[in-house]
């Protein structure tokens, strides 16, 4: 389940640091698809 852990970690990082371009863009797709 390494993929799940990575996705979850990216989601958490996106919440903590939404300023990140790469993480924010990737997490934005699955976390907040607005």
mmCIF file as Biopython writes it, N, C-alpha, C and O atoms, coordinates in Angstrom:
data_model
#
loop_
_atom_site.group_PDB
_atom_site.id
_atom_site.type_symbol
_atom_site.label_atom_id
_atom_site.label_alt_id
_atom_site.label_comp_id
_atom_site.label_asym_id
_atom_site.label_entity_id
_atom_site.label_seq_id
_atom_site.pdbx_PDB_ins_code
_atom_site.Cartn_x
_atom_site.Cartn_y
_atom_site.Cartn_z
_atom_site.occupancy
_atom_site.B_iso_or_equiv
_atom_site.auth_seq_id
_atom_site.auth_asym_id
_atom_site.pdbx_PDB_model_num
ATOM 1   N N  . UNK A ? 1  ? 0.836   -1.205 0.000  1.0 0.0 1  A 1 
ATOM 2   C CA . UNK A ? 1  ? 0.000   0.000  0.000  1.0 0.0 1  A 1 
ATOM 3   C C  . UNK A ? 1  ? 0.878   1.266  0.000  1.0 0.0 1  A 1 
ATOM 4   O O  . UNK A ? 1  ? 0.506   2.283  0.584  1.0 0.0 1  A 1 
ATOM 5   N N  . UNK A ? 2  ? 2.012   1.193  -0.642 1.0 0.0 2  A 1 
ATOM 6   C CA . UNK A ? 2  ? 2.918   2.342  -0.654 1.0 0.0 2  A 1 
ATOM 7   C C  . UNK A ? 2  ? 2.310   3.488  -1.451 1.0 0.0 2  A 1 
ATOM 8   O O  . UNK A ? 2  ? 2.525   4.658  -1.136 1.0 0.0 2  A 1 
ATOM 9   N N  . UNK A ? 3  ? 1.557   3.145  -2.474 1.0 0.0 3  A 1 
ATOM 10  C CA . UNK A ? 3  ? 0.936   4.189  -3.297 1.0 0.0 3  A 1 
ATOM 11  C C  . UNK A ? 3  ? -0.094  4.964  -2.471 1.0 0.0 3  A 1 
ATOM 12  O O  . UNK A ? 3  ? -0.211  6.184  -2.591 1.0 0.0 3  A 1 
ATOM 13  N N  . UNK A ? 4  ? -0.833  4.242  -1.637 1.0 0.0 4  A 1 
ATOM 14  C CA . UNK A ? 4  ? -1.846  4.882  -0.796 1.0 0.0 4  A 1 
ATOM 15  C C  . UNK A ? 4  ? -1.189  5.816  0.208  1.0 0.0 4  A 1 
ATOM 16  O O  . UNK A ? 4  ? -1.686  6.910  0.474  1.0 0.0 4  A 1 
ATOM 17  N N  . UNK A ? 5  ? -0.066  5.371  0.764  1.0 0.0 5  A 1 
ATOM 18  C CA . UNK A ? 5  ? 0.648   6.188  1.744  1.0 0.0 5  A 1 
ATOM 19  C C  . UNK A ? 5  ? 1.170   7.452  1.095  1.0 0.0 5  A 1 
ATOM 20  O O  . UNK A ? 5  ? 1.104   8.535  1.677  1.0 0.0 5  A 1 
ATOM 21  N N  . UNK A ? 6  ? 1.689   7.310  -0.116 1.0 0.0 6  A 1 
ATOM 22  C CA . UNK A ? 6  ? 2.233   8.474  -0.832 1.0 0.0 6  A 1 
ATOM 23  C C  . UNK A ? 6  ? 1.121   9.462  -1.150 1.0 0.0 6  A 1 
ATOM 24  O O  . UNK A ? 6  ? 1.290   10.672 -1.001 1.0 0.0 6  A 1 
ATOM 25  N N  . UNK A ? 7  ? -0.014  8.937  -1.588 1.0 0.0 7  A 1 
ATOM 26  C CA . UNK A ? 7  ? -1.145  9.817  -1.924 1.0 0.0 7  A 1 
ATOM 27  C C  . UNK A ? 7  ? -1.647  10.535 -0.681 1.0 0.0 7  A 1 
ATOM 28  O O  . UNK A ? 7  ? -1.947  11.728 -0.714 1.0 0.0 7  A 1 
ATOM 29  N N  . UNK A ? 8  ? -1.732  9.793  0.409  1.0 0.0 8  A 1 
ATOM 30  C CA . UNK A ? 8  ? -2.214  10.390 1.657  1.0 0.0 8  A 1 
ATOM 31  C C  . UNK A ? 8  ? -1.243  11.454 2.142  1.0 0.0 8  A 1 
ATOM 32  O O  . UNK A ? 8  ? -1.645  12.517 2.615  1.0 0.0 8  A 1 
ATOM 33  N N  . UNK A ? 9  ? 0.050   11.145 2.013  1.0 0.0 9  A 1 
ATOM 34  C CA . UNK A ? 9  ? 1.067   12.101 2.449  1.0 0.0 9  A 1 
ATOM 35  C C  . UNK A ? 9  ? 0.996   13.381 1.629  1.0 0.0 9  A 1 
ATOM 36  O O  . UNK A ? 9  ? 1.128   14.480 2.167  1.0 0.0 9  A 1 
ATOM 37  N N  . UNK A ? 10 ? 0.786   13.232 0.323  1.0 0.0 10 A 1 
ATOM 38  C CA . UNK A ? 10 ? 0.683   14.404 -0.550 1.0 0.0 10 A 1 
ATOM 39  C C  . UNK A ? 10 ? -0.550  15.227 -0.184 1.0 0.0 10 A 1 
ATOM 40  O O  . UNK A ? 10 ? -0.531  16.457 -0.238 1.0 0.0 10 A 1 
ATOM 41  N N  . UNK A ? 11 ? -1.619  14.528 0.189  1.0 0.0 11 A 1 
ATOM 42  C CA . UNK A ? 11 ? -2.843  15.237 0.574  1.0 0.0 11 A 1 
ATOM 43  C C  . UNK A ? 11 ? -2.616  16.046 1.839  1.0 0.0 11 A 1 
ATOM 44  O O  . UNK A ? 11 ? -3.059  17.190 1.947  1.0 0.0 11 A 1 
ATOM 45  N N  . UNK A ? 12 ? -1.920  15.440 2.795  1.0 0.0 12 A 1 
ATOM 46  C CA . UNK A ? 12 ? -1.635  16.135 4.055  1.0 0.0 12 A 1 
ATOM 47  C C  . UNK A ? 12 ? -0.753  17.347 3.798  1.0 0.0 12 A 1 
ATOM 48  O O  . UNK A ? 12 ? -0.977  18.421 4.356  1.0 0.0 12 A 1 
ATOM 49  N N  . UNK A ? 13 ? 0.252   17.165 2.948  1.0 0.0 13 A 1 
ATOM 50  C CA . UNK A ? 13 ? 1.161   18.270 2.626  1.0 0.0 13 A 1 
ATOM 51  C C  . UNK A ? 13 ? 0.393   19.387 1.934  1.0 0.0 13 A 1 
ATOM 52  O O  . UNK A ? 13 ? 0.659   20.569 2.147  1.0 0.0 13 A 1 
ATOM 53  N N  . UNK A ? 14 ? -0.561  18.991 1.105  1.0 0.0 14 A 1 
ATOM 54  C CA . UNK A ? 14 ? -1.358  19.998 0.386  1.0 0.0 14 A 1 
ATOM 55  C C  . UNK A ? 14 ? -2.168  20.836 1.363  1.0 0.0 14 A 1 
ATOM 56  O O  . UNK A ? 14 ? -2.373  22.031 1.149  1.0 0.0 14 A 1 
ATOM 57  N N  . UNK A ? 15 ? -2.624  20.206 2.428  1.0 0.0 15 A 1 
ATOM 58  C CA . UNK A ? 15 ? -3.408  20.931 3.435  1.0 0.0 15 A 1 
ATOM 59  C C  . UNK A ? 15 ? -2.507  21.845 4.265  1.0 0.0 15 A 1 
ATOM 60  O O  . UNK A ? 15 ? -2.862  22.978 4.588  1.0 0.0 15 A 1 
ATOM 61  N N  . UNK A ? 16 ? -1.323  21.311 4.600  1.0 0.0 16 A 1 
ATOM 62  C CA . UNK A ? 16 ? -0.396  22.091 5.416  1.0 0.0 16 A 1 
ATOM 63  C C  . UNK A ? 16 ? 0.267   23.192 4.605  1.0 0.0 16 A 1 
ATOM 64  O O  . UNK A ? 16 ? 0.438   24.313 5.083  1.0 0.0 16 A 1 
ATOM 65  N N  . UNK A ? 17 ? 0.639   22.860 3.372  1.0 0.0 17 A 1 
ATOM 66  C CA . UNK A ? 17 ? 1.330   23.842 2.534  1.0 0.0 17 A 1 
ATOM 67  C C  . UNK A ? 17 ? 0.663   23.965 1.173  1.0 0.0 17 A 1 
ATOM 68  O O  . UNK A ? 17 ? 1.166   23.421 0.190  1.0 0.0 17 A 1 
ATOM 69  N N  . UNK A ? 18 ? -0.457  24.668 1.098  1.0 0.0 18 A 1 
ATOM 70  C CA . UNK A ? 18 ? -1.177  24.844 -0.163 1.0 0.0 18 A 1 
ATOM 71  C C  . UNK A ? 18 ? -0.433  25.772 -1.115 1.0 0.0 18 A 1 
ATOM 72  O O  . UNK A ? 18 ? -0.828  25.953 -2.267 1.0 0.0 18 A 1 
ATOM 73  N N  . UNK A ? 19 ? 0.650   26.355 -0.612 1.0 0.0 19 A 1 
ATOM 74  C CA . UNK A ? 19 ? 1.433   27.272 -1.439 1.0 0.0 19 A 1 
ATOM 75  C C  . UNK A ? 19 ? 2.325   26.507 -2.412 1.0 0.0 19 A 1 
ATOM 76  O O  . UNK A ? 19 ? 2.803   27.067 -3.398 1.0 0.0 19 A 1 
ATOM 77  N N  . UNK A ? 20 ? 2.544   25.232 -2.129 1.0 0.0 20 A 1 
ATOM 78  C CA . UNK A ? 20 ? 3.392   24.415 -2.995 1.0 0.0 20 A 1 
ATOM 79  C C  . UNK A ? 20 ? 2.747   24.272 -4.362 1.0 0.0 20 A 1 
ATOM 80  O O  . UNK A ? 20 ? 1.570   23.923 -4.462 1.0 0.0 20 A 1 
ATOM 81  N N  . UNK A ? 21 ? 3.497   24.534 -5.400 1.0 0.0 21 A 1 
ATOM 82  C CA . UNK A ? 21 ? 2.958   24.459 -6.763 1.0 0.0 21 A 1 
ATOM 83  C C  . UNK A ? 21 ? 2.745   23.022 -7.200 1.0 0.0 21 A 1 
ATOM 84  O O  . UNK A ? 21 ? 1.664   22.663 -7.668 1.0 0.0 21 A 1 
ATOM 85  N N  . UNK A ? 22 ? 3.776   22.197 -7.049 1.0 0.0 22 A 1 
ATOM 86  C CA . UNK A ? 22 ? 3.691   20.808 -7.499 1.0 0.0 22 A 1 
ATOM 87  C C  . UNK A ? 22 ? 2.734   20.008 -6.616 1.0 0.0 22 A 1 
ATOM 88  O O  . UNK A ? 22 ? 1.822   19.343 -7.108 1.0 0.0 22 A 1 
ATOM 89  N N  . UNK A ? 23 ? 2.956   20.086 -5.317 1.0 0.0 23 A 1 
ATOM 90  C CA . UNK A ? 23 ? 2.121   19.340 -4.377 1.0 0.0 23 A 1 
ATOM 91  C C  . UNK A ? 23 ? 0.697   19.862 -4.390 1.0 0.0 23 A 1 
ATOM 92  O O  . UNK A ? 23 ? -0.264  19.093 -4.348 1.0 0.0 23 A 1 
ATOM 93  N N  . UNK A ? 24 ? 0.574   21.182 -4.448 1.0 0.0 24 A 1 
ATOM 94  C CA . UNK A ? 24 ? -0.744  21.805 -4.436 1.0 0.0 24 A 1 
ATOM 95  C C  . UNK A ? 24 ? -1.541  21.417 -5.673 1.0 0.0 24 A 1 
ATOM 96  O O  . UNK A ? 24 ? -2.743  21.160 -5.600 1.0 0.0 24 A 1 
ATOM 97  N N  . UNK A ? 25 ? -0.853  21.378 -6.810 1.0 0.0 25 A 1 
ATOM 98  C CA . UNK A ? 25 ? -1.529  21.047 -8.060 1.0 0.0 25 A 1 
ATOM 99  C C  . UNK A ? 25 ? -1.942  19.584 -8.078 1.0 0.0 25 A 1 
ATOM 100 O O  . UNK A ? 25 ? -3.037  19.246 -8.528 1.0 0.0 25 A 1 
ATOM 101 N N  . UNK A ? 26 ? -1.059  18.715 -7.586 1.0 0.0 26 A 1 
ATOM 102 C CA . UNK A ? 26 ? -1.337  17.280 -7.574 1.0 0.0 26 A 1 
ATOM 103 C C  . UNK A ? 26 ? -2.417  16.950 -6.542 1.0 0.0 26 A 1 
ATOM 104 O O  . UNK A ? 26 ? -3.331  16.171 -6.814 1.0 0.0 26 A 1 
ATOM 105 N N  . UNK A ? 27 ? -2.301  17.551 -5.358 1.0 0.0 27 A 1 
ATOM 106 C CA . UNK A ? 27 ? -3.269  17.304 -4.290 1.0 0.0 27 A 1 
ATOM 107 C C  . UNK A ? 27 ? -4.603  17.947 -4.596 1.0 0.0 27 A 1 
ATOM 108 O O  . UNK A ? 27 ? -5.649  17.487 -4.136 1.0 0.0 27 A 1 
ATOM 109 N N  . UNK A ? 28 ? -4.561  19.005 -5.369 1.0 0.0 28 A 1 
ATOM 110 C CA . UNK A ? 28 ? -5.771  19.749 -5.706 1.0 0.0 28 A 1 
ATOM 111 C C  . UNK A ? 28 ? -6.734  18.881 -6.508 1.0 0.0 28 A 1 
ATOM 112 O O  . UNK A ? 28 ? -7.952  19.031 -6.412 1.0 0.0 28 A 1 
ATOM 113 N N  . UNK A ? 29 ? -6.173  17.977 -7.295 1.0 0.0 29 A 1 
ATOM 114 C CA . UNK A ? 29 ? -6.993  17.123 -8.154 1.0 0.0 29 A 1 
ATOM 115 C C  . UNK A ? 29 ? -7.819  16.148 -7.333 1.0 0.0 29 A 1 
ATOM 116 O O  . UNK A ? 29 ? -8.971  15.873 -7.667 1.0 0.0 29 A 1 
ATOM 117 N N  . UNK A ? 30 ? -7.233  15.619 -6.255 1.0 0.0 30 A 1 
ATOM 118 C CA . UNK A ? 30 ? -7.924  14.607 -5.470 1.0 0.0 30 A 1 
ATOM 119 C C  . UNK A ? 30 ? -8.466  15.163 -4.155 1.0 0.0 30 A 1 
ATOM 120 O O  . UNK A ? 30 ? -9.370  14.582 -3.555 1.0 0.0 30 A 1 
ATOM 121 N N  . UNK A ? 31 ? -7.904  16.300 -3.707 1.0 0.0 31 A 1 
ATOM 122 C CA . UNK A ? 31 ? -8.348  16.839 -2.422 1.0 0.0 31 A 1 
ATOM 123 C C  . UNK A ? 31 ? -9.463  17.865 -2.604 1.0 0.0 31 A 1 
ATOM 124 O O  . UNK A ? 31 ? -10.524 17.761 -1.988 1.0 0.0 31 A 1 
ATOM 125 N N  . UNK A ? 32 ? -9.210  18.859 -3.458 1.0 0.0 32 A 1 
ATOM 126 C CA . UNK A ? 32 ? -10.216 19.896 -3.674 1.0 0.0 32 A 1 
ATOM 127 C C  . UNK A ? 32 ? -10.333 20.214 -5.166 1.0 0.0 32 A 1 
ATOM 128 O O  . UNK A ? 32 ? -9.785  21.209 -5.639 1.0 0.0 32 A 1 
ATOM 129 N N  . UNK A ? 33 ? -11.044 19.370 -5.896 1.0 0.0 33 A 1 
ATOM 130 C CA . UNK A ? 33 ? -11.212 19.580 -7.343 1.0 0.0 33 A 1 
ATOM 131 C C  . UNK A ? 33 ? -12.199 20.690 -7.662 1.0 0.0 33 A 1 
ATOM 132 O O  . UNK A ? 33 ? -13.268 20.440 -8.220 1.0 0.0 33 A 1 
ATOM 133 N N  . UNK A ? 34 ? -11.845 21.890 -7.314 1.0 0.0 34 A 1 
ATOM 134 C CA . UNK A ? 34 ? -12.752 23.018 -7.562 1.0 0.0 34 A 1 
ATOM 135 C C  . UNK A ? 34 ? -12.394 23.687 -8.877 1.0 0.0 34 A 1 
ATOM 136 O O  . UNK A ? 34 ? -13.038 24.659 -9.270 1.0 0.0 34 A 1 
#
